[in-house]
Amino acid sequence: MLRRTFATNLRRLRSERGLSQEALADAAGLDRTYISALEREVYSASLDTIEKLADVLGIPGFEMLRD
Amino acid sequence: MLRRTFATNLRRLRSERGLSQEALADAAGLDRTYISALEREVYSASLDTIEKLADVLGIPGFEMLRD
């Protein structure tokens, strides 16, 4: 389940960088509630969203989908 | 640009397996015109779409986003 892998990576990478959902959302130009929903596997993020978040987190996009 | 990487990988992997856009679309439960649009970077595929295509192509999802 790619949504689960992405959600797990998103939460881990965000926490490792000491970022709140709000701070990550602001930096990526997204809404905090959307970040929360992604971390709960509610939505299926698109390539553009994955790229925005990966850029803020400082990792290549494909790493967001890797177990 | 993650859309470009994904489009390039999708076309290469599909061709390597001798699949037409139609055959890949049918196997993944998607529309042929959507496959064509993804290969032209028109749309930003979602995690669920990436997972369906990766499953048909027999590779892990993250490899679809890797240069």
Backbone of each chain as nested JSON, in Angstrom:
{
  "chains": [
    {"id": "A", "residues": [
      {"number": 1, "name": "MET", "atoms": {"N": [0.841, -1.199, 0.0], "CA": [0.0, 0.0, 0.0], "C": [0.882, 1.258, 0.0]}},
      {"number": 2, "name": "LEU", "atoms": {"N": [0.902, 1.892, -1.144], "CA": [1.758, 3.061, -1.336], "C": [1.322, 4.23, -0.433]}},
      {"number": 3, "name": "ARG", "atoms": {"N": [0.007, 4.344, -0.197], "CA": [-0.463, 5.412, 0.693], "C": [0.132, 5.239, 2.088]}},
      {"number": 4, "name": "ARG", "atoms": {"N": [0.185, 3.983, 2.55], "CA": [0.716, 3.74, 3.901], "C": [2.204, 4.061, 3.968]}},
      {"number": 5, "name": "THR", "atoms": {"N": [2.964, 3.615, 2.955], "CA": [4.398, 3.889, 2.922], "C": [4.641, 5.399, 2.907]}},
      {"number": 6, "name": "PHE", "atoms": {"N": [3.891, 6.101, 2.064], "CA": [4.042, 7.56, 1.96], "C": [3.681, 8.238, 3.292]}},
      {"number": 7, "name": "ALA", "atoms": {"N": [2.577, 7.807, 3.901], "CA": [2.132, 8.411, 5.171], "C": [3.183, 8.216, 6.264]}},
      {"number": 8, "name": "THR", "atoms": {"N": [3.721, 6.994, 6.332], "CA": [4.732, 6.672, 7.34], "C": [5.992, 7.507, 7.13]}},
      {"number": 9, "name": "ASN", "atoms": {"N": [6.445, 7.583, 5.863], "CA": [7.649, 8.373, 5.562], "C": [7.423, 9.855, 5.853]}},
      {"number": 10, "name": "LEU", "atoms": {"N": [6.248, 10.36, 5.471], "CA": [5.954, 11.782, 5.656], "C": [6.027, 12.154, 7.144]}},
      {"number": 11, "name": "ARG", "atoms": {"N": [5.388, 11.317, 7.963], "CA": [5.355, 11.62, 9.41], "C": [6.767, 11.513, 9.995]}},
      {"number": 12, "name": "ARG", "atoms": {"N": [7.493, 10.455, 9.596], "CA": [8.852, 10.243, 10.149], "C": [9.788, 11.392, 9.755]}},
      {"number": 13, "name": "LEU", "atoms": {"N": [9.792, 11.709, 8.468], "CA": [10.704, 12.745, 7.959], "C": [10.369, 14.121, 8.546]}},
      {"number": 14, "name": "ARG", "atoms": {"N": [9.076, 14.376, 8.706], "CA": [8.638, 15.661, 9.273], "C": [9.101, 15.751, 10.741]}},
      {"number": 15, "name": "SER", "atoms": {"N": [8.884, 14.664, 11.487], "CA": [9.255, 14.663, 12.912], "C": [10.768, 14.759, 13.091]}},
      {"number": 16, "name": "GLU", "atoms": {"N": [11.51, 14.01, 12.251], "CA": [12.981, 14.044, 12.334], "C": [13.504, 15.462, 12.163]}},
      {"number": 17, "name": "ARG", "atoms": {"N": [12.775, 16.255, 11.399], "CA": [13.211, 17.636, 11.16], "C": [12.557, 18.628, 12.131]}},
      {"number": 18, "name": "GLY", "atoms": {"N": [11.828, 18.077, 13.121], "CA": [11.226, 18.929, 14.142], "C": [10.179, 19.888, 13.597]}},
      {"number": 19, "name": "LEU", "atoms": {"N": [9.541, 19.48, 12.488], "CA": [8.534, 20.334, 11.863], "C": [7.123, 19.928, 12.32]}},
      {"number": 20, "name": "SER", "atoms": {"N": [6.315, 20.935, 12.665], "CA": [4.902, 20.649, 12.925], "C": [4.213, 20.46, 11.575]}},
      {"number": 21, "name": "GLN", "atoms": {"N": [2.997, 19.914, 11.584], "CA": [2.226, 19.782, 10.348], "C": [2.016, 21.176, 9.742]}},
      {"number": 22, "name": "GLU", "atoms": {"N": [1.774, 22.133, 10.621], "CA": [1.517, 23.515, 10.182], "C": [2.753, 24.084, 9.467]}},
      {"number": 23, "name": "ALA", "atoms": {"N": [3.923, 23.87, 10.083], "CA": [5.166, 24.425, 9.512], "C": [5.46, 23.783, 8.163]}},
      {"number": 24, "name": "LEU", "atoms": {"N": [5.275, 22.465, 8.074], "CA": [5.506, 21.773, 6.801], "C": [4.51, 22.258, 5.751]}},
      {"number": 25, "name": "ALA", "atoms": {"N": [3.253, 22.394, 6.154], "CA": [2.209, 22.855, 5.223], "C": [2.554, 24.247, 4.686]}},
      {"number": 26, "name": "ASP", "atoms": {"N": [2.937, 25.14, 5.578], "CA": [3.279, 26.512, 5.16], "C": [4.445, 26.499, 4.174]}},
      {"number": 27, "name": "ALA", "atoms": {"N": [5.47, 25.709, 4.503], "CA": [6.676, 25.685, 3.657], "C": [6.381, 25.089, 2.272]}},
      {"number": 28, "name": "ALA", "atoms": {"N": [5.404, 24.177, 2.23], "CA": [5.103, 23.498, 0.962], "C": [3.943, 24.154, 0.218]}},
      {"number": 29, "name": "GLY", "atoms": {"N": [3.361, 25.194, 0.852], "CA": [2.227, 25.859, 0.204], "C": [0.978, 25.006, 0.183]}},
      {"number": 30, "name": "LEU", "atoms": {"N": [0.82, 24.206, 1.235], "CA": [-0.349, 23.326, 1.349], "C": [-1.103, 23.657, 2.632]}},
      {"number": 31, "name": "ASP", "atoms": {"N": [-2.26, 23.023, 2.824], "CA": [-3.059, 23.286, 4.028], "C": [-2.698, 22.257, 5.1]}},
      {"number": 32, "name": "ARG", "atoms": {"N": [-2.663, 22.719, 6.373], "CA": [-2.307, 21.817, 7.477], "C": [-3.226, 20.598, 7.507]}},
      {"number": 33, "name": "THR", "atoms": {"N": [-4.51, 20.813, 7.281], "CA": [-5.45, 19.693, 7.374], "C": [-5.153, 18.651, 6.284]}},
      {"number": 34, "name": "TYR", "atoms": {"N": [-4.584, 19.115, 5.168], "CA": [-4.238, 18.18, 4.086], "C": [-3.052, 17.314, 4.5]}},
      {"number": 35, "name": "ILE", "atoms": {"N": [-2.079, 17.936, 5.182], "CA": [-0.919, 17.176, 5.681], "C": [-1.409, 16.101, 6.669]}},
      {"number": 36, "name": "SER", "atoms": {"N": [-2.296, 16.513, 7.548], "CA": [-2.842, 15.586, 8.542], "C": [-3.554, 14.432, 7.837]}},
      {"number": 37, "name": "ALA", "atoms": {"N": [-4.317, 14.75, 6.813], "CA": [-5.063, 13.711, 6.077], "C": [-4.101, 12.77, 5.342]}},
      {"number": 38, "name": "LEU", "atoms": {"N": [-3.029, 13.314, 4.771], "CA": [-2.047, 12.457, 4.086], "C": [-1.4, 11.483, 5.072]}},
      {"number": 39, "name": "GLU", "atoms": {"N": [-1.112, 11.994, 6.288], "CA": [-0.475, 11.151, 7.298], "C": [-1.438, 10.097, 7.839]}},
      {"number": 40, "name": "ARG", "atoms": {"N": [-2.731, 10.249, 7.57], "CA": [-3.734, 9.249, 7.98], "C": [-4.233, 8.464, 6.77]}},
      {"number": 41, "name": "GLU", "atoms": {"N": [-3.515, 8.58, 5.636], "CA": [-3.838, 7.826, 4.416], "C": [-5.215, 8.146, 3.849]}},
      {"number": 42, "name": "VAL", "atoms": {"N": [-5.737, 9.316, 4.164], "CA": [-7.079, 9.672, 3.712], "C": [-7.073, 10.01, 2.218]}},
      {"number": 43, "name": "TYR", "atoms": {"N": [-5.983, 10.678, 1.779], "CA": [-5.904, 11.076, 0.367], "C": [-4.757, 10.368, -0.338]}},
      {"number": 44, "name": "SER", "atoms": {"N": [-4.851, 10.351, -1.662], "CA": [-3.818, 9.747, -2.497], "C": [-3.051, 10.893, -3.135]}},
      {"number": 45, "name": "ALA", "atoms": {"N": [-1.933, 11.257, -2.535], "CA": [-1.17, 12.435, -2.971], "C": [-0.772, 12.309, -4.438]}},
      {"number": 46, "name": "SER", "atoms": {"N": [-0.688, 13.452, -5.101], "CA": [-0.265, 13.456, -6.512], "C": [1.237, 13.707, -6.616]}},
      {"number": 47, "name": "LEU", "atoms": {"N": [1.771, 13.496, -7.816], "CA": [3.206, 13.717, -8.053], "C": [3.608, 15.136, -7.665]}},
      {"number": 48, "name": "ASP", "atoms": {"N": [2.785, 16.114, -8.011], "CA": [3.133, 17.51, -7.716], "C": [3.219, 17.738, -6.204]}},
      {"number": 49, "name": "THR", "atoms": {"N": [2.29, 17.148, -5.457], "CA": [2.294, 17.282, -3.992], "C": [3.504, 16.566, -3.405]}},
      {"number": 50, "name": "ILE", "atoms": {"N": [3.781, 15.356, -3.917], "CA": [4.936, 14.591, -3.444], "C": [6.203, 15.412, -3.665]}},
      {"number": 51, "name": "GLU", "atoms": {"N": [6.295, 16.059, -4.834], "CA": [7.486, 16.846, -5.169], "C": [7.631, 18.053, -4.23]}},
      {"number": 52, "name": "LYS", "atoms": {"N": [6.537, 18.757, -3.955], "CA": [6.587, 19.918, -3.052], "C": [7.069, 19.505, -1.66]}},
      {"number": 53, "name": "LEU", "atoms": {"N": [6.51, 18.403, -1.158], "CA": [6.871, 17.945, 0.191], "C": [8.317, 17.437, 0.225]}},
      {"number": 54, "name": "ALA", "atoms": {"N": [8.708, 16.683, -0.821], "CA": [10.08, 16.155, -0.868], "C": [11.08, 17.312, -0.916]}},
      {"number": 55, "name": "ASP", "atoms": {"N": [10.746, 18.358, -1.665], "CA": [11.64, 19.527, -1.746], "C": [11.834, 20.151, -0.359]}},
      {"number": 56, "name": "VAL", "atoms": {"N": [10.73, 20.339, 0.366], "CA": [10.821, 20.958, 1.702], "C": [11.623, 20.046, 2.645]}},
      {"number": 57, "name": "LEU", "atoms": {"N": [11.386, 18.744, 2.53], "CA": [12.054, 17.787, 3.425], "C": [13.486, 17.491, 2.992]}},
      {"number": 58, "name": "GLY", "atoms": {"N": [13.849, 17.96, 1.794], "CA": [15.227, 17.821, 1.326], "C": [15.619, 16.424, 0.894]}},
      {"number": 59, "name": "ILE", "atoms": {"N": [14.657, 15.706, 0.287], "CA": [14.991, 14.365, -0.212], "C": [14.411, 14.189, -1.619]}},
      {"number": 60, "name": "PRO", "atoms": {"N": [14.961, 13.23, -2.395], "CA": [14.398, 12.965, -3.727], "C": [12.97, 12.411, -3.598]}},
      {"number": 61, "name": "GLY", "atoms": {"N": [12.118, 12.746, -4.542], "CA": [10.718, 12.337, -4.483], "C": [10.513, 10.845, -4.297]}},
      {"number": 62, "name": "PHE", "atoms": {"N": [11.326, 10.051, -4.998], "CA": [11.098, 8.603, -4.957], "C": [11.303, 8.037, -3.544]}},
      {"number": 63, "name": "GLU", "atoms": {"N": [12.13, 8.702, -2.733], "CA": [12.377, 8.213, -1.358], "C": [11.106, 8.293, -0.503]}},
      {"number": 64, "name": "MET", "atoms": {"N": [10.162, 9.168, -0.889], "CA": [8.902, 9.29, -0.126], "C": [8.048, 8.03, -0.287]}},
      {"number": 65, "name": "LEU", "atoms": {"N": [8.332, 7.241, -1.318], "CA": [7.499, 6.058, -1.601], "C": [8.236, 4.754, -1.303]}},
      {"number": 66, "name": "ARG", "atoms": {"N": [9.397, 4.887, -0.675], "CA": [10.248, 3.716, -0.448], "C": [10.093, 3.218, 0.983]}},
      {"number": 67, "name": "ASP", "atoms": {"N": [9.927, 1.889, 1.139], "CA": [9.783, 1.309, 2.498], "C": [11.083, 1.466, 3.281]}}
    ]},
    {"id": "B", "residues": [
      {"number": 1, "name": "MET", "atoms": {"N": [11.757, 17.65, -11.985], "CA": [10.322, 17.523, -12.319], "C": [9.883, 16.055, -12.251]}},
      {"number": 2, "name": "LEU", "atoms": {"N": [9.134, 15.777, -11.209], "CA": [8.699, 14.398, -10.977], "C": [7.76, 13.886, -12.07]}},
      {"number": 3, "name": "ARG", "atoms": {"N": [6.95, 14.784, -12.633], "CA": [6.069, 14.378, -13.742], "C": [6.899, 13.865, -14.922]}},
      {"number": 4, "name": "ARG", "atoms": {"N": [8.007, 14.562, -15.193], "CA": [8.849, 14.157, -16.345], "C": [9.497, 12.804, -16.08]}},
      {"number": 5, "name": "THR", "atoms": {"N": [10.037, 12.616, -14.868], "CA": [10.667, 11.346, -14.515], "C": [9.649, 10.216, -14.619]}},
      {"number": 6, "name": "PHE", "atoms": {"N": [8.473, 10.446, -14.076], "CA": [7.416, 9.422, -14.114], "C": [7.001, 9.122, -15.557]}},
      {"number": 7, "name": "ALA", "atoms": {"N": [6.832, 10.159, -16.364], "CA": [6.41, 9.968, -17.769], "C": [7.456, 9.163, -18.54]}},
      {"number": 8, "name": "THR", "atoms": {"N": [8.725, 9.513, -18.325], "CA": [9.828, 8.82, -19.007], "C": [9.887, 7.355, -18.595]}},
      {"number": 9, "name": "ASN", "atoms": {"N": [9.787, 7.105, -17.28], "CA": [9.824, 5.725, -16.79], "C": [8.626, 4.923, -17.302]}},
      {"number": 10, "name": "LEU", "atoms": {"N": [7.444, 5.55, -17.257], "CA": [6.223, 4.855, -17.679], "C": [6.337, 4.41, -19.128]}},
      {"number": 11, "name": "ARG", "atoms": {"N": [6.801, 5.308, -20.006], "CA": [6.918, 4.97, -21.445], "C": [7.98, 3.891, -21.648]}},
      {"number": 12, "name": "ARG", "atoms": {"N": [9.117, 4.034, -20.958], "CA": [10.226, 3.08, -21.128], "C": [9.812, 1.678, -20.652]}},
      {"number": 13, "name": "LEU", "atoms": {"N": [9.251, 1.631, -19.434], "CA": [8.868, 0.341, -18.852], "C": [7.766, -0.335, -19.672]}},
      {"number": 14, "name": "ARG", "atoms": {"N": [6.834, 0.458, -20.147], "CA": [5.731, -0.079, -20.965], "C": [6.291, -0.658, -22.279]}},
      {"number": 15, "name": "SER", "atoms": {"N": [7.186, 0.084, -22.919], "CA": [7.763, -0.354, -24.19], "C": [8.633, -1.591, -24.001]}},
      {"number": 16, "name": "GLU", "atoms": {"N": [9.428, -1.59, -22.923], "CA": [10.293, -2.754, -22.646], "C": [9.475, -4.027, -22.512]}},
      {"number": 17, "name": "ARG", "atoms": {"N": [8.244, -3.878, -22.072], "CA": [7.388, -5.057, -21.893], "C": [6.472, -5.289, -23.102]}},
      {"number": 18, "name": "GLY", "atoms": {"N": [6.72, -4.513, -24.149], "CA": [5.958, -4.701, -25.384], "C": [4.471, -4.445, -25.229]}},
      {"number": 19, "name": "LEU", "atoms": {"N": [4.133, -3.57, -24.29], "CA": [2.719, -3.263, -24.04], "C": [2.31, -1.993, -24.78]}},
      {"number": 20, "name": "SER", "atoms": {"N": [1.139, -2.037, -25.416], "CA": [0.581, -0.805, -25.985], "C": [-0.012, 0.005, -24.836]}},
      {"number": 21, "name": "GLN", "atoms": {"N": [-0.309, 1.278, -25.083], "CA": [-0.967, 2.089, -24.064], "C": [-2.306, 1.452, -23.696]}},
      {"number": 22, "name": "GLU", "atoms": {"N": [-2.98, 0.919, -24.712], "CA": [-4.299, 0.296, -24.503], "C": [-4.176, -0.925, -23.581]}},
      {"number": 23, "name": "ALA", "atoms": {"N": [-3.163, -1.764, -23.863], "CA": [-2.991, -2.996, -23.076], "C": [-2.662, -2.647, -21.625]}},
      {"number": 24, "name": "LEU", "atoms": {"N": [-1.769, -1.672, -21.438], "CA": [-1.417, -1.257, -20.066], "C": [-2.64, -0.68, -19.361]}},
      {"number": 25, "name": "ALA", "atoms": {"N": [-3.398, 0.158, -20.071], "CA": [-4.599, 0.771, -19.482], "C": [-5.587, -0.309, -19.047]}},
      {"number": 26, "name": "ASP", "atoms": {"N": [-5.833, -1.263, -19.922], "CA": [-6.783, -2.343, -19.587], "C": [-6.319, -3.109, -18.354]}},
      {"number": 27, "name": "ALA", "atoms": {"N": [-5.021, -3.441, -18.335], "CA": [-4.49, -4.246, -17.22], "C": [-4.548, -3.479, -15.889]}},
      {"number": 28, "name": "ALA", "atoms": {"N": [-4.445, -2.152, -15.977], "CA": [-4.415, -1.344, -14.748], "C": [-5.789, -0.777, -14.394]}},
      {"number": 29, "name": "GLY", "atoms": {"N": [-6.779, -1.058, -15.267], "CA": [-8.124, -0.54, -14.989], "C": [-8.218, 0.96, -15.183]}},
      {"number": 30, "name": "LEU", "atoms": {"N": [-7.434, 1.458, -16.138], "CA": [-7.417, 2.892, -16.426], "C": [-7.806, 3.117, -17.89]}},
      {"number": 31, "name": "ASP", "atoms": {"N": [-7.974, 4.383, -18.286], "CA": [-8.344, 4.692, -19.669], "C": [-7.087, 4.926, -20.51]}},
      {"number": 32, "name": "ARG", "atoms": {"N": [-7.112, 4.478, -21.758], "CA": [-5.938, 4.631, -22.634], "C": [-5.539, 6.105, -22.762]}},
      {"number": 33, "name": "THR", "atoms": {"N": [-6.517, 6.966, -22.88], "CA": [-6.186, 8.385, -23.069], "C": [-5.484, 8.946, -21.821]}},
      {"number": 34, "name": "TYR", "atoms": {"N": [-5.774, 8.344, -20.663], "CA": [-5.123, 8.81, -19.427], "C": [-3.648, 8.398, -19.433]}},
      {"number": 35, "name": "ILE", "atoms": {"N": [-3.385, 7.179, -19.919], "CA": [-1.99, 6.709, -20.03], "C": [-1.221, 7.642, -20.975]}},
      {"number": 36, "name": "SER", "atoms": {"N": [-1.845, 7.957, -22.091], "CA": [-1.214, 8.846, -23.07], "C": [-0.925, 10.206, -22.432]}},
      {"number": 37, "name": "ALA", "atoms": {"N": [-1.872, 10.714, -21.668], "CA": [-1.69, 12.028, -21.025], "C": [-0.579, 11.969, -19.975]}},
      {"number": 38, "name": "LEU", "atoms": {"N": [-0.509, 10.873, -19.223], "CA": [0.557, 10.738, -18.219], "C": [1.921, 10.732, -18.909]}},
      {"number": 39, "name": "GLU", "atoms": {"N": [2.021, 10.066, -20.054], "CA": [3.294, 9.978, -20.778], "C": [3.658, 11.314, -21.422]}},
      {"number": 40, "name": "ARG", "atoms": {"N": [2.704, 12.236, -21.487], "CA": [2.966, 13.585, -22.011], "C": [2.98, 14.607, -20.867]}},
      {"number": 41, "name": "GLU", "atoms": {"N": [3.039, 14.119, -19.619], "CA": [3.135, 14.99, -18.425], "C": [1.934, 15.915, -18.262]}},
      {"number": 42, "name": "VAL", "atoms": {"N": [0.801, 15.541, -18.843], "CA": [-0.384, 16.404, -18.775], "C": [-0.995, 16.355, -17.374]}},
      {"number": 43, "name": "TYR", "atoms": {"N": [-0.98, 15.163, -16.751], "CA": [-1.589, 15.013, -15.417], "C": [-0.532, 14.669, -14.381]}},
      {"number": 44, "name": "SER", "atoms": {"N": [-0.897, 14.905, -13.123], "CA": [-0.033, 14.594, -12.004], "C": [-0.61, 13.355, -11.329]}},
      {"number": 45, "name": "ALA", "atoms": {"N": [-0.075, 12.196, -11.689], "CA": [-0.625, 10.917, -11.211], "C": [-0.657, 10.872, -9.688]}},
      {"number": 46, "name": "SER", "atoms": {"N": [-1.644, 10.162, -9.161], "CA": [-1.743, 10.003, -7.708], "C": [-1.066, 8.705, -7.271]}},
      {"number": 47, "name": "LEU", "atoms": {"N": [-0.882, 8.566, -5.95], "CA": [-0.26, 7.359, -5.392], "C": [-1.016, 6.101, -5.827]}},
      {"number": 48, "name": "ASP", "atoms": {"N": [-2.341, 6.16, -5.832], "CA": [-3.124, 4.971, -6.192], "C": [-2.879, 4.587, -7.658]}},
      {"number": 49, "name": "THR", "atoms": {"N": [-2.792, 5.587, -8.527], "CA": [-2.534, 5.327, -9.954], "C": [-1.117, 4.787, -10.139]}},
      {"number": 50, "name": "ILE", "atoms": {"N": [-0.157, 5.388, -9.432], "CA": [1.227, 4.929, -9.512], "C": [1.302, 3.466, -9.084]}},
      {"number": 51, "name": "GLU", "atoms": {"N": [0.569, 3.13, -8.014], "CA": [0.594, 1.763, -7.493], "C": [-0.019, 0.781, -8.499]}},
      {"number": 52, "name": "LYS", "atoms": {"N": [-1.134, 1.124, -9.109], "CA": [-1.773, 0.251, -10.108], "C": [-0.826, -0.011, -11.281]}},
      {"number": 53, "name": "LEU", "atoms": {"N": [-0.197, 1.044, -11.778], "CA": [0.699, 0.908, -12.93], "C": [1.953, 0.118, -12.553]}},
      {"number": 54, "name": "ALA", "atoms": {"N": [2.506, 0.413, -11.37], "CA": [3.709, -0.303, -10.913], "C": [3.41, -1.793, -10.761]}},
      {"number": 55, "name": "ASP", "atoms": {"N": [2.235, -2.109, -10.244], "CA": [1.852, -3.524, -10.082], "C": [1.823, -4.225, -11.443]}},
      {"number": 56, "name": "VAL", "atoms": {"N": [1.204, -3.599, -12.443], "CA": [1.112, -4.21, -13.778], "C": [2.516, -4.361, -14.388]}},
      {"number": 57, "name": "LEU", "atoms": {"N": [3.353, -3.336, -14.164], "CA": [4.698, -3.347, -14.75], "C": [5.67, -4.207, -13.944]}},
      {"number": 58, "name": "GLY", "atoms": {"N": [5.23, -4.635, -12.759], "CA": [6.037, -5.547, -11.951], "C": [7.236, -4.92, -11.278]}},
      {"number": 59, "name": "ILE", "atoms": {"N": [7.063, -3.657, -10.858], "CA": [8.164, -3.011, -10.139], "C": [7.612, -2.291, -8.899]}},
      {"number": 60, "name": "PRO", "atoms": {"N": [8.491, -1.998, -7.912], "CA": [8.019, -1.242, -6.742], "C": [7.629, 0.184, -7.151]}},
      {"number": 61, "name": "GLY", "atoms": {"N": [6.631, 0.727, -6.476], "CA": [6.131, 2.053, -6.831], "C": [7.204, 3.127, -6.891]}},
      {"number": 62, "name": "PHE", "atoms": {"N": [8.119, 3.103, -5.915], "CA": [9.117, 4.19, -5.851], "C": [10.001, 4.214, -7.101]}},
      {"number": 63, "name": "GLU", "atoms": {"N": [10.196, 3.061, -7.747], "CA": [11.056, 3.016, -8.954], "C": [10.445, 3.835, -10.09]}},
      {"number": 64, "name": "MET", "atoms": {"N": [9.114, 4.064, -10.057], "CA": [8.463, 4.85, -11.123], "C": [8.869, 6.32, -11.032]}},
      {"number": 65, "name": "LEU", "atoms": {"N": [9.402, 6.738, -9.872], "CA": [9.738, 8.154, -9.66], "C": [11.246, 8.375, -9.613]}},
      {"number": 66, "name": "ARG", "atoms": {"N": [11.999, 7.324, -9.947], "CA": [13.454, 7.371, -9.821], "C": [14.093, 7.645, -11.175]}},
      {"number": 67, "name": "ASP", "atoms": {"N": [15.057, 8.593, -11.209], "CA": [15.746, 8.911, -12.474], "C": [16.592, 7.734, -12.933]}}
    ]}
  ]
}
